[in-house]
Amino acid sequence: MSAVLARRQTALQAWLRSGDAAVRTHVATPPQVQADAATRLRIYADGYRLRLIEVLADDFPVLAQRLGAERFHALAGDYLEDHPSTQPSVRHLGHAFADWLSQQHGSEVEVWELARFEWAQGEVFDAADAQAIALAEVAALPVEAWPTLQLSFQPALRALHLHTAVPALVMAHAADAPLPDRLAPDPAHWLLWRQDFDVHWRRLPEDEAHALQHMRDGGHFEALCAQLEAAHGPDAPLRAVGLFKRWIHDGLVTALQAAPPTTSEH
């Protein structure tokens, strides 16, 4: 690439991103072209902005339908003013959209929670692959390994706490059905994960949500049983094992770790 071309591309990028008028010195206007440089540049800038809004609409299709084209276009445009594209790939463009909506329109909980859920779906779909373990690996563990047992989880997993049942909107959109009316408050924990190339999600019971977080934070099986004991009493170990089985069945667990047994010196 020549130095002149590089300078022109940099100047055009600055114009598209921030309206820097220095690019006009690089724009020639042949006699047969009626539009002046400013008009022609504006066409490029408008096209660039519209394309980025289309990218956001592709990443948040349910939100776009919920809000309607006009309002989504306006919100997306305002978001781009505060968060212009900074990465070579537009895949990352909407990473702050949900937080931005929460800050700018905090009272519309359904709006920003729907954005959070849709972005989590995209992250789960794009996350790196990881080989899930089989249930037989757990069954083969020696008894003495269980108290210090830890789990590693696949990257394609997200846990959310939502105040509204926005997954109902996502399911209706996927079924090409009318979206439900305004959602009533419905606080709940949700798990999203990828299995067999599909993104899945389900509502989590309160104890499972806390148990999953405990194990993702590096907790041990023995401490998990103690955590579950308040709700399940002497059945806490059975509940913990049942959760392990469900997580392994869903392909969430990628590795087991247990501290080696200590030996006494004589």
N, C-alpha and C positions, 0 to 999 in steps of 0.2 A: 504494500500500500504506500502510495506517495505521501509526502509530508503535506502537500496541498489538500489532497483528498481527506486525509486524517483531520486537518483543521476544519474543513467544511463539514464533515460528519459531526465533529464535536460541537461546532456552532449550531448545526441543525438540532442536535440533541438538546442543547441548552435552550433553544427556542421552544421546542416541543414541551420541555419539562417546566420551564420557568418564564417563557416569553421574552428571553434575552434577544433584543433587536439587533445585536451585532451580526447576526446571520445575514442580514439584508445586503451587506457588502459582498456576499458571495453569490447573490442571486442576480443573474442577468435577465433582462427582459427584451427578447428579440422583437423586431418591429411588427411581426405578424401576430404576436401575442397581445391581446387587448388588456387582460388583467394585469394590474401592477404587482410588484413583488410582495407587498403586504397582503394583498388578497390571496395570492397563490400560497403564501406561507400559512395563512389562516385556514385554508382548505386542508393542508396537511395536519395542522394542529387539531382542528375539529375532528378529522378522521382518526387521528391517534387517540384522542380522548374517547370518542365513541367506541373504538375497538376495546379500550380498557374497560369501559362500562359493560360491554358485551362479555368480556372475560368474567367480570364479577357476576353477571347474570347467569353465566354457565356454572359458576361455583356455588351460587345460592339460588337455584331455580325455584324452590318452594317459596323462599322469601320474596323473590321477584313477583311470583304469582299472587302472593298474599297482599303485597303492597300495591300492586298495579304498576304498569310500565312507567307512568308519569312520575309517581312518587319514588319508585326505586331508582329511576334515572337521576332524579334530583339528589337523593341521598348518596348514591354512588359517586356522583360528580363532586359533592361536598367532601366526601371521604378522600377522593383523589387529590383534592387541594391540600389536605392535611397529611396524606400519606402517598406521595407520588411513587411511582414504580422505581425501585432501586436495584432490582435483580435482573440478570439477563433473561431469566425465565419468568413469565407472567404467572406461573403456578403459585408463586408466593405473594401475589398482589393483595389478596384478601386476608392475609394473616392477622391483621389488626382490626378488621371490619367489625367483628362482634364487640370487641372492647370499645371501639370508637362509638358504635351505636349505643352502648351502655352509658357512655359518658355524655353523649349529646342528647339521647332520648331515653334516659334512665327509667322513666315512668312506664314506658312501653316494653314491659318485661318480655312479652311474647315475641317481640321483634328481635331483640338482641339475643334471646335464648335460642330462637330458631336459627339465627346466624351462627351461634356457637355450635349447635348440633350439626348443621350442614358442613361447617368447616371441619369438625371432628370426623365426619364421614369421609371427607376428602383425605384427611391425614391418615386415617386407617387404611384407605384404599391404596395410598401411595407408599406406605411404610415398608421398610425392608423386610424381606422374607426371613423366616427363622423356622428351623425344624422343630415341630412339637414333639414332646415325649409321648410314649404309650403308657397306658395304665399298668402294664406289666412291670415297668421300671419301678413304680411305687410298691407294687406287691412284692418285689424282690428285696426291698430294704430290710436290713436286720432290725430287730425290735429296738436295740440300743441307739439306733440312728434317729429315731422319731423325735425325741425331745428337742434336738438342735436342728431339725430339718428346716431348710429354707428353699424357696422357689424362685426361679427366674422366669420372667414373662416375656412374651413376644412383643416386638416394637409396635405391631399393628393392634394396639389396644388403647382405648381411651375410656375414662370414667368421668361422668359429669353428674353434678347435682343441679337439677332444674326445678323451677318453681311452677312451671306450666307444662302441660302435656303436649309439647310441640312435636314429639314423634307421631302423634295422631295426624298432624298436618302432612308430615313426610310420607306416611303410609297412604293417605288419601291421594296425594300427588302421584305416587308410584302406581296406584291403581287407576289413575286417570279419572278420579271421582271428585265431586265438588269438595272444596276444603271446608272443614267444620267452621261454624261461627266462632266468635271470640271465645277463647278457652278460659275455663274457670281455673282458679289456682289449684295446683296439684303437685305439691312438693314431692320429689322422688329422686332416687339415685338411678342412673342409667349406665349401662355398660355397652360399649361399641367395640367390635372386633372383626377381624377378617378371617374367613375360613373357606377353603375351596374356592378362592378367587371372588367370593361375595362378602359384602359388608353386612354384618348382623348386629342387632341390638336387642336388649331386653332390660326390663325394669328389675332392679335389684332390691331384695329385702334389706332392711336396715342393717341387720347383723352381717349379711354377706358383704355389703358395701364397706363396712368397717373392717371386716376380716380381709377382704381383698387389699385394701389400702395398707393394712398392717403387714401383709406378706410382700407387697410391692416395695414397702419401705425397708425390707430386709429383716422382718420379724421371724421368730422361730415358732415351730409348731406348739411347743409347750406354753409359750406366752399367748399364743392364739387361743388355746384351750382355756387359759385363765381369763381371757377377755370374753369368751363366749359363755363362761360359767354363770354369769349373772342372769342370763336369759334362759339357759338350757340346763343349769344344774349339773348333775352327774352325767348327763348325756352330751356335755360339751365336746368331748373327744370324738363322739360319733358324728356330731354336726360338723366338726372341723374336717373329718375324713370325707364326709359327704360333699362338702364344698370343694375339696381337692379333686374328688372324682368328677364333679361337674366342670371344673376349670380344665381338667385334662381332656375330658370328652369334647369340650368346645375348642380344643387346640390352643389354649392360652399359655400353657406352661412349656418352657423350652429346656429347663434343666433343674436338677435337684442337687442340693448341697447339704451335707451334714458334717459337723465337726467329728473328727475321729474320736473314738472312746478313749478316755484317759486310763492310764495303767498305774497302779501303785508300785512303788519301788520298795523292795525289801532288803 
